Amino acid sequence: MPYDLKKELKRLYAPKNTDWALLDVPEQRFLAIDGRGNPNTAESYRTAVEALYAFAYTIKMTAKSRGEDFVVGPLEGLWWADDYAAFTVRAKDSWQWTMLIALPPWIGEDAVEEARETVRRKKKIDALVRLEKLHEGRCAQALHIGSYDDEGPLLARLHDEFLTRQGLEPAGLHHEVYLGDPRRVAPGKLKTVLRQPVS
């Protein structure tokens, strides 16, 4: 059976809790690409996501040919802004992001560079996709069901109530995991894992 991180790491990719809870997140490897601006309108965002998937599926096909098949993971993102309020008021033009796709633990830098050459040759994409290790450790996490633009109240609860009650503070970038495809799922039924490293 192909390696599937949604099954291997269920607590990270299939949580049930729709309010904040604490968990420990192990180190993971990701394909990563950086950018800034409104994900709904910035051409750079669309191009970055397209490049990530081109790399991910190229790496998957190479791994499959070697008997190490895996399921390509969902799109994820790290988000930040100079002013945190930019998220609660959805001031998207000021957002900065690193978009991610998780990789199996055995995929290394050599596989990414091999994919880079294939993607350049076949798809004519020359993007600054890189391999990144991320170890978030202790995190607050919740499952948001609904439109991305309706995340504000849940995020406000995290920062205004949950962290204070737990004696914690943010210790890393806001992380989202997109479990639904917005092109195929109604906004009200989208599922997004919201995660915040804490200390």
Protein Blocks (a to p, Z undefined) as FASTA:
>chain_A
ZZdfklmmmmlmmcfbfbdcddddddddddddddedjfklmmklmmmmmmmmmmmmmmmm
mmmmnopaccddddddddddfblklmmnopaklpccdddddddfklcfklmmmmmmmmmm
mnopacfbdcddddekjadddddeddfklmmmmmmmmmmmmmmmnopacfbdcddddfbd
fklgcfklpccddddddZZ
